Amino acid sequence: MIEKISVTEESVLAALSTVQEPELGRDLVSLNMIRDLHISANQVFFTIVLTTPACPLRNQIEKEAQQAVLSVPGVTSVEIKFDSSVPNDGRPRGFIDLPIRNVIAIASGKGGVGKSTVAVNIAVVLAQSGARVGLLDADIYGPNIPTMMGVNRLPPSDVGKLNPAVAHGVKLMSIGFLVRPEQPLIWRGPMLHSAIRQFLTDVTWGELDYLVVDLPPGTGDATLSLAQSIPLSGGVIVTLPQQVSLDDARRGLETFRSLDVPIFGVVENMSFLELPDGTRMDIFGTGGGERLAREAGVPFIGSIPLDPAVRVGGDTGVPVVISNPSSPVARALIAITQDLAARVSLAAVNQNNFVPLGNVE
């Protein structure tokens, strides 16, 4: 007579404790990523709670977890579901009504490098993955986010506060909603500082996993005001491959460092143009972003090719990751966003001294 082997929760958790979260470097059990575990007739069911819905290594985690549980004697099948709980970076933001878990600043040293395009598409990809995302247009003098996201007005306000606009699943705020399109803003530093602070305190953002902030070009008042107004999880530097852009991008990077803002990495935009015959034209040079990251000792997150579809998306208010998600430029932006999301989660968990994930909300 063959003895029937009974599968226990303890044996399943022991198997899962051998599976590591690749980015965090710790096992799924100690990170409290295993939820809703139950066993029925030697079939195992459980949920893995990721640190970001945009996890780039989800398939790897699923494969390794399934293999580990199937190795437990008696297990006949495994069914895995996924959820996510974005960790808070641990920085106090008490003056905001509801918590914002992570604030990511997108910056460049100079204009015209596609910083706003990168910020918009990162925000949209995060929202598409299931995260709660806000996008703050801190470029007071050149607010392009409303046009690029296809909205031109705010919804009705509530009791003394502004409600953000919503487009493509992202909550938006910009001075562009409050002034005429042709109206110049000839403001000194104190007025700019006040505006940025009000965009944080007087807007009903609600609870966000990520607030993506599109900073203006340069290293002036806006960056300083933002860093003084709300603790930043970290910054991303956008540059072109050309030396002129790299020189200014390095200044932006060092500005973050002088303000004690962690740097998630460098993104190189307009890296090359792919021609109809398959060859690549390096219009702005080659390898500059990677070289800047290496010399500055920060990660290189990725490069984005030139594509007219990006311009069309910005003009029509439908970002390229929505209008043409299978294009090389969209795939590059999606990969960059996933890489960035993983770095944000790692920084948040490290900031909290590897505190296990909290309850899924």
C-alpha positions in Angstrom: 0.0 0.0 0.0 1.4 3.4 -1.0 1.4 5.9 1.8 -0.2 9.2 0.9 2.1 12.1 1.6 0.4 15.1 3.3 1.6 18.5 2.2 1.9 21.1 5.0 2.2 24.9 5.0 5.5 24.5 6.9 7.0 22.4 4.1 5.8 24.8 1.4 7.1 27.9 3.2 10.4 26.1 3.8 10.7 25.6 0.0 9.7 29.2 -0.7 12.4 30.4 1.7 15.0 29.2 -0.8 13.6 31.6 -3.5 15.1 35.0 -3.4 13.7 38.3 -4.7 16.5 39.1 -7.2 16.6 42.9 -6.6 16.3 42.8 -2.8 18.6 39.8 -2.3 16.4 38.2 0.4 14.0 35.3 0.3 10.2 35.7 -0.3 9.2 34.4 3.1 11.4 36.7 5.2 10.2 39.6 3.1 6.6 38.6 3.8 5.9 38.4 0.1 3.9 35.1 0.4 0.2 35.6 1.2 -3.0 33.6 1.2 -1.3 30.2 1.3 -3.6 27.3 1.3 -3.5 23.6 0.3 -6.2 21.5 -1.1 -5.7 17.8 -2.0 -2.0 18.4 -2.4 -2.6 21.4 -4.7 -0.9 24.5 -3.4 -2.3 28.0 -3.9 -0.7 31.3 -2.8 -0.1 35.0 -3.7 3.2 36.6 -4.2 3.2 40.3 -3.3 5.7 42.2 -5.3 7.3 45.5 -4.2 6.2 47.2 -7.5 3.5 46.2 -10.0 6.1 47.1 -12.6 8.5 44.4 -11.5 10.8 43.5 -14.4 11.6 40.1 -12.9 8.1 38.8 -12.2 8.4 35.9 -14.6 11.7 34.8 -13.0 10.2 34.9 -9.5 7.2 33.0 -10.6 9.2 30.2 -12.3 11.6 29.8 -9.3 8.7 29.8 -6.8 6.8 27.2 -8.8 9.8 25.0 -9.2 10.6 25.2 -5.4 7.0 24.2 -4.4 6.8 21.4 -6.9 9.9 19.9 -5.3 8.0 19.4 -2.0 7.1 15.7 -1.7 3.4 15.2 -2.4 2.7 18.5 -4.2 0.8 17.8 -7.5 0.2 21.4 -8.8 0.9 25.0 -7.9 -1.2 28.0 -8.7 0.4 31.5 -8.1 -1.4 34.8 -8.1 0.3 38.2 -8.0 -0.4 41.4 -6.1 1.8 44.3 -5.2 2.5 46.6 -2.2 4.9 49.4 -3.0 7.1 50.1 0.0 7.3 53.6 1.5 10.7 55.2 1.2 10.4 56.1 5.0 10.8 59.8 4.4 8.4 61.9 6.5 5.8 63.9 4.4 3.5 64.9 7.2 2.3 68.2 5.7 0.5 66.3 2.9 -3.0 65.0 3.7 -2.5 61.5 2.4 0.8 59.6 2.2 2.9 59.6 -1.0 5.2 56.6 -0.8 7.9 57.6 -3.3 8.8 60.9 -5.0 10.9 60.6 -8.2 12.3 63.7 -9.7 13.1 63.7 -13.5 15.8 66.3 -14.3 18.2 67.5 -16.9 20.9 70.2 -17.1 19.5 71.7 -20.2 16.3 72.0 -22.2 15.4 70.1 -25.3 16.6 66.7 -24.2 13.1 65.1 -23.9 13.0 65.2 -20.1 9.2 65.8 -20.0 8.7 63.0 -22.6 10.6 60.6 -20.3 8.6 61.8 -17.2 5.2 61.4 -19.0 5.9 57.9 -20.3 7.4 56.7 -17.0 4.3 57.9 -15.2 2.0 56.2 -17.7 3.8 52.9 -17.7 3.7 52.8 -13.9 0.0 53.5 -14.0 -0.6 50.9 -16.6 1.1 48.3 -14.3 -1.5 49.1 -11.6 0.3 51.6 -9.5 -1.3 54.8 -8.1 0.7 57.5 -9.8 0.8 61.3 -9.8 2.7 63.6 -12.2 3.6 67.0 -11.0 4.7 69.5 -13.7 7.3 71.6 -11.8 8.5 73.4 -14.9 6.7 76.6 -14.0 8.1 78.6 -16.9 7.4 76.0 -19.6 4.5 73.7 -18.5 4.1 71.1 -21.3 2.6 68.3 -19.3 -1.1 69.2 -20.0 -0.5 69.1 -23.8 1.5 65.9 -23.6 -1.1 64.2 -21.6 -4.1 65.5 -23.6 -5.9 67.6 -20.9 -6.5 71.3 -20.7 -8.4 71.9 -17.5 -8.8 70.8 -13.9 -12.0 69.1 -12.6 -14.1 71.1 -10.1 -12.4 71.7 -6.8 -13.3 70.6 -3.3 -13.5 72.8 -0.2 -10.5 75.0 -0.6 -8.3 72.5 -2.5 -7.7 71.7 -6.2 -8.5 68.3 -7.6 -5.8 67.1 -10.0 -6.7 66.3 -13.6 -6.6 62.6 -14.6 -5.3 61.2 -17.9 -4.2 57.7 -18.9 -4.6 56.7 -15.2 -2.3 59.4 -13.9 -3.2 62.3 -11.7 -1.8 65.5 -13.0 -1.0 69.0 -11.7 0.6 71.9 -13.7 0.6 75.7 -13.7 -0.5 75.2 -17.3 -4.0 74.5 -16.0 -4.2 77.8 -14.2 -2.9 80.4 -16.7 -3.7 81.1 -20.4 -1.5 79.2 -22.8 0.2 82.3 -24.1 0.7 83.9 -20.7 4.3 84.2 -19.6 5.2 83.7 -15.9 7.8 86.3 -15.0 8.3 85.1 -11.4 11.1 85.5 -9.0 12.3 82.6 -6.8 9.9 83.1 -3.8 6.9 83.0 -6.1 8.1 79.8 -7.7 8.8 78.2 -4.4 5.3 79.1 -3.2 3.7 77.7 -6.3 5.6 74.3 -6.0 4.7 74.1 -2.3 1.0 74.8 -3.1 1.0 72.1 -5.8 2.0 69.7 -3.0 -0.1 70.9 -0.1 -3.2 72.3 -1.8 -4.0 69.5 -4.3 -6.0 66.4 -3.3 -3.4 63.9 -4.6 -4.8 61.1 -2.4 -2.6 58.2 -1.7 0.1 57.6 -4.3 2.7 54.9 -4.8 4.7 57.2 -7.0 4.7 60.9 -7.5 6.8 61.7 -10.7 8.0 65.3 -10.8 9.1 66.9 -14.1 11.6 69.5 -13.1 12.5 72.4 -15.4 15.9 72.5 -17.1 18.9 73.8 -15.3 19.9 73.8 -11.6 18.0 76.8 -10.3 15.2 77.6 -7.9 12.7 74.8 -8.8 15.1 72.0 -7.9 16.0 73.7 -4.6 12.3 74.5 -3.8 11.2 70.9 -4.5 14.0 69.4 -2.4 13.1 71.8 0.5 9.4 71.2 0.2 9.2 67.4 0.0 11.7 64.7 0.7 12.7 63.1 -2.6 13.2 59.3 -2.9 15.7 60.1 -5.7 16.3 61.7 -9.0 16.8 60.6 -12.6 19.1 62.5 -15.0 18.0 62.7 -18.7 20.7 63.6 -21.3 21.5 63.4 -25.0 24.7 61.6 -26.0 26.4 64.9 -27.2 29.0 66.6 -25.0 27.2 69.8 -24.6 24.2 68.0 -23.1 26.5 65.8 -20.9 28.2 68.9 -19.4 24.9 70.3 -18.3 23.5 66.9 -17.2 26.6 66.5 -15.0 25.7 69.8 -13.3 22.2 68.6 -12.7 23.5 65.4 -11.2 25.9 67.2 -8.9 23.0 69.5 -7.9 21.1 66.4 -6.6 24.2 65.3 -4.7 24.6 68.7 -3.1 21.0 68.5 -1.9 21.6 65.0 -0.6 19.1 63.5 -3.1 19.9 59.9 -4.1 20.5 59.4 -7.8 18.7 56.4 -9.3 20.6 56.8 -12.6 21.1 58.3 -16.0 18.8 57.9 -19.0 20.1 58.7 -22.5 17.5 60.0 -24.9 17.6 60.3 -28.7 20.5 57.8 -28.7 20.2 56.9 -32.4 17.9 57.0 -35.4 17.2 53.7 -37.1 17.1 54.1 -40.9 14.9 52.1 -43.2 17.8 49.8 -44.2 18.3 48.8 -40.6 21.4 50.9 -40.0 21.7 53.4 -37.2 22.6 57.0 -37.4 24.2 58.5 -34.3 22.8 62.1 -34.8 24.0 63.3 -31.4 27.0 61.1 -30.9 27.2 57.8 -29.1 27.7 56.4 -25.6 27.6 59.7 -23.8 25.0 58.8 -21.2 26.7 55.6 -20.3 30.0 57.4 -20.0 28.4 60.1 -17.8 26.9 57.4 -15.5 30.3 55.5 -15.3 32.3 58.7 -14.5 29.7 59.8 -11.9 29.5 56.4 -10.3 25.7 56.0 -10.8 23.6 53.4 -12.7 23.0 53.7 -16.4 19.2 52.9 -16.7 18.9 52.8 -20.5 18.9 54.5 -23.8 15.9 55.6 -25.9 16.1 55.8 -29.8 14.8 58.7 -31.9 11.3 58.1 -33.3 8.8 60.6 -34.9 6.0 58.7 -33.0 7.3 60.3 -29.8 6.7 63.8 -31.1 3.3 62.8 -32.4 2.4 61.4 -29.0 3.5 64.5 -27.3 1.5 66.8 -29.6 -1.7 64.7 -29.6 -1.7 63.9 -25.8 -1.3 60.2 -26.3 2.1 59.1 -25.1 4.0 56.6 -27.3 3.8 53.8 -24.8 0.0 53.9 -25.4 -0.2 54.8 -29.1 2.5 52.4 -30.2 3.5 50.1 -27.3 5.3 47.6 -29.5 7.7 50.1 -31.1 11.4 50.1 -30.2 11.1 53.5 -28.4 8.1 52.3 -26.4 9.8 49.1 -25.4 12.8 51.1 -24.3 10.7 53.4 -22.2 8.9 50.4 -20.6 12.2 48.7 -19.8 13.6 51.9 -18.3 10.4 52.3 -16.1 10.6 48.7 -14.9 14.3 49.2 -14.1 13.6 52.4 -12.3 10.7 50.9 -10.3 12.9 48.1 -9.1 15.6 50.6 -8.0 13.0 52.7 -6.1 11.7 49.6 -4.3 15.3 48.5 -3.4 16.0 52.0 -2.1 12.8 52.1 -0.1 13.4 48.7 1.5 17.0 49.6 2.3 15.9 52.9 3.8 13.6 51.0 6.1 16.4 48.5 7.1 14.8 45.6 5.2 11.5 45.8 7.1 9.2 43.1 5.6 6.4 44.3 3.4 3.3 45.5 5.1 -0.3 44.5 4.5 -1.7 44.8 1.0 -4.3 47.5 0.9 
